[in-house]
Amino acid sequence: MNNRISILFAAITLATIAVIAVFTLPSLTGLAHQPEINPVTPAHQPSDGWVTDTIGLNFQVYDLILDSGSLAKIIANPFNHYLVLIEQSDSGWIQTSMDFLPPMSHGSISAIMDANDFIHIIYPCLLPTGVNTICYAYQDAVGWNYEESGMDGSFVSMALDKDGYPHFTSGVPPSAVLYAFKDNDGWHSTTVDTEYGIGKYNKLALDVNDYPHITYYNEVITSLKYAYQDTSGWHVQTIFSEDAFGLAYDFVLDSLDTPHISQLAIDGNLYHTYLEGSTWKSELVDSYYETGVGYTSIALTGNDQPRISYSLGRSPSQLRYASPESNAWITQTIDTYLPNQEFEQIVLKLDQDQQPHILYSHFYQGLKYTYYNIVVPISGLTAQVIGELIQGKPASFSASVVEGTYVSYDWDFGDGSTGSGKNTAHVYKESGTYLAAVTAKNSISSDIYTFTVNVLPHTDIFFPIIPESDVDFIYTYSGLCASYDPGVSDVDATITWCVPQVWVRSTGEMQVFTTWTAEISPITTCLYKHSDAGNTDMYLTDEGGGRYDHIETGEAARYGEIICNGETFTGWFLFPPAVQGVHEFTFHDDNNHVEIQGIMIGP
């Protein structure tokens, strides 16, 4: 079962906490409390050249992503096993607790950012039932959501396909590498390899046709393997045997689907390895002088040129960066530290200007972030509202600049509420006309864009307007209800779900009307009910065991709604005609484990 949690923390300020605090799933389950946001070590103000920040201690594993403004976002796992989001801004580093998600178990984190600057995360998680699985957490215009993939594993790597669906590989040491992806039908998985000794340090990339390519390590025979899928199935080969391969490596695909690997070999050297035709070729990047020591990460520029960051374990410890120029590799030292303790868990990303950003850690210094900065002034700021603005419904706002690096965005929605981020969401509690504004700024420039928004009044239409000739029978009920607790920490909530009426149309289709009423404490907390369109966990059964899935929804069943304490929202579900001879129905909501029995239709 998928659990979807929506939390609008990006748009919440002191002025709006009383309006929106936590939001939830297809029918109102799996809620979480408001994320805790804390400042961390102040960031250096960007200036041209290498900039290095020490972010903090006690982060075990992490991943780095860059937004469209070249600002860093870090997903990290401290020792309490709840993920944190650490965001770079013009005023410093901001740390947000993600304890509304299941805690992390053992393994690695993989994160990616989509074209709308929304974050997607794959990580091994521990459910309240004690079951370990792979969790998928992601942002959308409303907030954060998560799903349980049902897959096992610990070492993960993810990618998004052209349609925005997640793909990931997970390892189950000591003898399995798995691959999974999601589409309209849900999650699908397969076992790629079962050789003894595999399951750690998996890397995934998707080619231009969205086929997976996976590299993974065999720690028993110290070899590196490569698996890829095409129209004929899976193909598995060994790239390096035990005579050549060291533990540390990284893997990417270029625009022609050629694999590139940065590898710390057993001979103490750093190599760039790539596939030319059917032959793997390696070129020396740097010499280590110490065998099997260090970490590495590789990224490709827009024209497929490799860039490699890596650490040297010799004294002093060194973080280095390499790029090819004129058929030779140029290396530079970015950070050093005595005594002989290497920099660890290196993650390299390139921004839109092909400049490097490196996340790494040190036993004595903690988590560090360095990047080569070229500050570009802001110009061409614009903003828009995505979709229609309706009172009480979440609206998506988006801003962009024509030029500018390290850009942060601050919003004023014109109703006393504020927000931040390139993409954000807001709910207007009252209809009317508002003057909204977004401010974009970096260390050397700023710009402001103002625009008028018209918020339409929200009208609940309980009964759809259809001709009376299209309705053969109307059945009215009293007390056909079920109640449930959404199960949110720090929130005491009860949702009462009722069926007050059913219309049987002339076509025989059954239009079932429903209401949702909320009792919530504290009363300043509101819930968000996602659309039930396409929600297969809400359905009818008859007394003979027949099942009916809805074919259309309306009002609160079709559109997401914010529901606060004491409020009631209404909606309807349209079901196919009943089988002849059945008269008693049960309405199921499997998301919330409740049902409404005794819905009588006919004599």
N, C-alpha and C positions, 0 to 999 in steps of 0.2 A: 504494500500500500504506500502511496506517495503522501508525504507530509509537506504541506506548503505553508510557510510562515512569512507574513509580510509585515515589515516594520518601517514606518516612515520616520527615521531619525534624521535624514538629511535635511528635511524641511521644518524641523521642530525647533522652536525657540521658547523662551519663557512665556511669550505671549500666546503660544499655540499649544502648550502641553495640555491645557485643559480641554482642548478640542480633540486631539488625536494622540494616542499613546502607543497602542499595540494593535496589530491586525493579523488576520488569519486566513484559513484555507477555504476549499471549495464550499464548505458549509459552516464553518466557524470552529475549527479545532486546532490543536497544536500551537497555541498562542505563546508568545514570549514576552518578557518584560523589556522595558526601555533600555537600549544599550547604554553602558557607562562610557563616557567620553572623558579622557584625561589628557592634559598636555604632557609631552615627553621633552627630551633634550631639545632646546631651540636649534633650528637649522641655520647654517650660514646663509647670509644673503648672497644670491648668485652673482658671480662676476666671472669674466672670461678666464679660462684655465681650469685646472683640476680643483674640485671642491670636495672636502671630506667631512662627514659628520659622524660622531659616535652617538648611536641611537639609544642603546641601553643594554643591560645584561639579561641573563636568564631566558634567552630564546633558544630552544633546542633545534627546531627545523623551521624553514621559512621558504618563501618564494617572492619574486619581485615582478611587478608589472608597471608599465608606464601608461599614463593617460594621454589623450591627444594634445595636451599642453606640456608634455614632457615631465610632468610631476610624478614622483614615485608613489606607489602604493605597495605596501608590504603585508603579506599574510604570514603570521608567525605563530608558533606554538610555544608559550612559556611553560614552566614546570607544572602549572595547575591543569594543563591539557586542554583548556578552552582557548580557541583561536582568538587572536587579536588582529585588528586592522590598523596599521600604522600609516598615516597619510602625510605626505610632504605638502606644506603650504608656505605662503610667503611670510607667515609669522612663526613658523616652527613646525615640529612634528606633532601630530595629534594621534593619540592612541585610543581606539574604540574597542571595548570588550565585545566579543561575539559569543557570550555565554548563553545566548538564546538558541545556539546550535548545539547538537550533541557534542560532547568532548571528544578530542582526538585520542585514538589508541596509539599503537606503535607503528612507525613508518615515516612516510614523507608527505609533503604538501605539494600540490600542483595548482597554479592559478593562471588565468588568462583574462584579458580584457577584450570585449567585443567592440564593434565599430561605434556603438553608442556610449562608450566608456562605462559599461556595466561590467562588474567583476563576476567571474565564474571560478569556482573552487572545487577540486576533487581531493578528498582526504579520507584516511581510514578512521572510522568513528566507533564509539562505544554507545550503544543504545541503552535506555533505562532498564530494559529487560536483561542486560548483560551480554547481548549478542553483538559481535563485531561485524561490521559491514563497511562498504565504501559509500560515503555520503557525497552528495552533489549539492552545493549551495550556490545560489546565484542571485544577482540583483535584477530588478526590472523597474519600470517607472513608478511602481507603488512602493517597493522596498525589497527586503530580503526574503528569499524562499529557500526551502531545502527539500531534497528527496532522498530516500534510501534506495540505492540501486539494487540491493539484494545480492551484490557480489562480495566475495571474500578478498582478502589481500592486505598488504601493508605498504609496499613501495609502489607509488603511483606516478603517472604522467598523463597529462590531458591535452586535447586540442579541440577546437570548434570547427565544424564543417561549414560549407558555404551557406547552409540554411540556418546556422546558429545552434545546431544540436551538438551536445558534448560527446566526445569519444575519449576513452581512457584505457590504459593498460595498468594492470596490477599484478604484483608478484606474490606468490604464496610459497615462501621458502619451506622446504628445500627442493621442491620439484614441480613447480607450476608457474607458467606465465600466462595470464589471461588477458583477453581483450573484450571490451564492451562498448556499446554505443546506444544512443537514444534516438527514436524517431517518433512519428505520430502514434505508433502502436505501443510505445513504451520502451523498456530496456531490453537489449539483446546481448548475449555474451557467448564466447567460445574460448576453448583452451588452445593456445598457440603452440606450447611446447611443454613436455613433461620430463625433460632430462634431469637427472639427479644433480643437485648443486645450484640450480637456477632459482630465480625469484627475487633477487635484489637488484637495485640500481637500474630499473627499467626506464627507457626513454621512448616517447611516442611522437611521431609527426605524421601529418596527412599529406598525400600528394595532391596534384591538381584535380584528380578525379575523386578525391576524398577516400582513397584507399589507405589503410594504415601501414606504417613502417615502424618497426620496433627494434631497439637494441637492448640487450640485457646481458648480465654478467653471470658466469658460472664460477662460484667461489671455491669449488672443490678442485677443478682442474685449471683455474685462473685463465679462462678464455672469454672472449667477447663474441656474442652471437648477434645475428641480424635476421629478422623475419619480416616479410612483407606480403601483402595480399594483392592479387589482381583478379582478372576475370576467370582464371583457371584455378584459383584457390590460394593457399598459403605456401610460401617458399621459405625455408630456413637454411642458413649457412653459418659457418664459423669464420669470423674475420681474423681474429688473432688467437693463436694457440698459447699455451702456457709458457712458451719460450720467449714470447714477445710482449705479452700484455701485462700492464700494471693495473691496479684497482681503479684509479681515477680516470674518468672520461666524460665527454658530453657529445651530443648528437643533434644535427639539424638536417633538413632537406632544403636544397636550393630551388629556384623557380623552374628548373628542368627536371626536378625529382631526383637529383643526384645527392646521395648521402655524404655528409661531411662530419668528421669526428676529430675532436681534440683529445689526445691520449697521452697520459703519463706512462711511458713504457717501463718495463722491468730493467732496462739498461740505464735508467736515470735521465732520459731525454724526453722532451715534449715534442710530439709529432702532430702534424695536420694530415689526416688520412681521408681519402676520398675514393669513390668508385669511378673508374674510367672504363666504359664498356662493361666487361665482366671481370676486370682486374682491379684489385684494391691497391692503391698507390699511397705512399707516405713520404712526407717531406719534413726535414728537421726544422723545428722552430726555435728551440732553445735547449741548452744543456743544463742539467740539474746538479750534477756532481754527487747527488745522493739518490740512491735507488728507491723507488716505490714510495716517495714522500711527496705530498702536496695534493692540490685540488685544481680543477680546471672547468671552464665554461666557454662555449663557442656561440657566436652569433654571426649572421650574414648581413651585409649591406644590401641596399636595393638593387645593386648590380651583381649580387652573389659573391662579393669578396669577403673572405673570412676575417673575423676579429676574434682573438682569444685572450681571455684573462686566466691567470693561473698563479699559484703560490709556490714558493720555494721553501723547503724545510731546513735549509742550511742556516748558519748563523752569520748575519742576522736574518730573521724571517723576512720574506719579501713578498709583496703582492705586485704582480707584473702584468703588463698589457702588450700584446703583439699584433702587428698588422703587416701584411705584405706590401712592399713597394719595390718596383723595378726588379722583380724576380728575386728579392731577398726579404727576409723577415726583419722588421724593425721592432726592437723590444725596448720598453721603458719601465722603470721601477716607480710605482705609485705610492707604496706605503712600506715601511720597514719597522721591525720591532726586535729588541733583544729581551730575553735570551732566545735560544733556538726553539721556538714554538710556532708552528706554521699557522698561517691564516687558513680558515676552513670554510667549507660549504659555499663556494663562490657561485654567484649567479650574475651573468652578463646579459644586458639588454641594450639595444641601440634605439635611440629616439628617431623622430621623423627627419632630423638633420644628420642622421648616421653617427651621432656622437655617443660614446660609451657611458653606461651607467652600471655600476658594479656593487652588489650587495655581498658582504662577507662577514665573517666573525673571527674573533681571536679569544683564546682562553682567558687572557688577562684583561682585554679591552672590551669585550662584548661585541654586540652587533654594530657593524660599521657600514657606511654607504658613501661611495665616491663616484663622481661623474665629471666628465669634461664638459664645461659649460660655455655656451656662446649665447648671450642674452640678446634676443631680438625684440625691438619695441612692438607694442600692440597696435594693430590697425584693423579697420574693417569689422568692428564688433556688431553683431546682430543677434536677435533673440526671437523666439517664436513659441506659441502654445501649440502642442500637438493634440489635435482633436478638439471636441466641443467642450466649452466651459459650462458646467451645470452645478448649481448650488448643492453642496454636500457630497459631491463626487470628486475623487482624485483627478487632478489634471497634471499633465506632463509639460514641463518647461525645458527648453533647450537653447543654449547659447553657443556661438562659435566666433572665431576671429579669422581674418584672412591671413594675418601674420602675427607672430608673437610666440615666445617660448616661455616655459615655466609660468603659465597663466593660471591664476586662480579666479573663481567666479563667486560673487556674493549677490544674493537676490533680495529685493524688497518687493513684496507682492501687493503693496498698496493698502492692505487691510490691517497693518500693524504686525504682520508676520514676516519672517525672513527665512532664507535658506542659503545653501551653498552648493557648489559643484557645477560642472558643465551641463549636466542633466539633473534635474531635480523634480520633485512633485509637490503639489500644494492642494489644499481643500479650502474653498471659500464657503463659509457657513451661511452667508447671505448673498442673495442675488444683487446685481447692480453693476455699475461701471467703476473700474479701479485703474489707477495709474501705476503700473508696475515698472520696475527698473532692475537692470543687472549691471554690476560693476566688474570689469575685468582688470586685473592688475598683475604686474610682475615687479622686479626690483628696480626697473628703470622707467616704467611707464604705467599709465592706467587710462581707462576709457569707460564711459557710462552710456547705456542705451536704455531709453524709456519708451514705453508703448502702452496703449490703452487696451484693457481687456474687458469684455462684456460677459458677465456671468448670468446665465439664464436661470429662472426659478425652477426648482425641482417640484414636479407634480406627480404624486403617486396615483396611478390609475389602477384600481384594484381589478375591475372587470374590463376587459378589452371591448372596444366598440365594434361589435359585429352584428349583422342583421339578425333579428329574432328568428327569421325563417331558417337560419343556419343552426339553431339550437333546438334539439328535440326534447331534452329533459334537463332539469336543474335539480340537483340534490343538495340540501343544506343540512349541516351537522353542527352539533354542539358538544364541546369537550373532547373532540378527537385530537389529542395533543401528545407530545412526548417532550421531556426535558432532559438536558444534559449539561455537564460541566465541561467547558472547553479545555480545562486543564492547563492553566497558565500560572506560573510561579508569581507570587506577590499580587495576584489578581483573583478575586472571588467573583465568579461569573456563572450565571445560569441562563441558558438559552431555551426558551419554550417555543417549540415548533408545532404548528397546528394545521389541520385541513378543515376549513370552514365550509367549503362548497366544491362541487364537481359539476361541470357541464358536459353533457353528451351531445356532440354535434350531429348534424344530419348525416355526416359521413360515418358515424359510429366512433369517431375519435373521442377520447376522454381528456377533458381539460381540467386538471386538478389544481385548485387554488390553495396556496399556502401562506402562512404568516410566520415571521420570526420576531420574537419579543425578547429583549435583553434586560437582565438585572445584573448590574456590575458594581463592584466595590473595589477600589475607590471610585466614586462617581465621576472623577475627572478622566477616567480611562474609557476609551472607545475602541470598538472592534471593527475590523474591515472584513466583509463577506465577499469573497471572490465570486465571479460569475460561475453558475452551474451549467452553462452551455457546454455540452460535451462531457459532463461529469457522469461517468458510467456507474459511480457508486451510489447514485440516487435512482431508484427504479421501483416499479410495482410488481407484486406477485398476486396471483389469484388463489382461490381455495384448492385448485387442482395442481398447484405448483408451477403454473405457467409464469413466465417472466415477461415484463414489458419495459423496454427502454424508451425514454422520452425522445421525441423527434423535434421538439421545439420548446423554447422557454421564453418567458416574458417578465418584464419589470425586474424586481429584485432577484429573480432566478436567472435572469439573462445578464444583468449588469451588476458590477460590484457596488456595494453599498457600505457606507460608514454608519454603524449603529451604536448609539450611546445609551446610557442607562435610562430605562423606562420607555425607550422608543420601540416602535413596531414597524416592520417593513413587510410588504406583500409582494407576491410573485405567482407565477403559474407555470405548470409543466404540461405539455401536450403529449399524450400517449396514443399508440395505435388502438384500433377497435378491440374490444374484449372478445375472447373466444365465446362462441355461442353456449349458453347454459351456465356461465359463471356469473356470480353476483357479488361476492365478497372479496375485498382487496386489502393488501397491506402495502404501505408506502415505506420503503427502506432508505435509510441514510447510513451506509456502511462506513463512511468517514468518521462519523461520530458514534457508531455502534448503537443506534436507536432505530425504532420503527413505530409507525402509527397503524394500528390494527383496526378492523371493523368498519372499513369504508364500504358501505353497502350501495350498490348501483343496480337498479331494477327491482322487480318484485321480490 
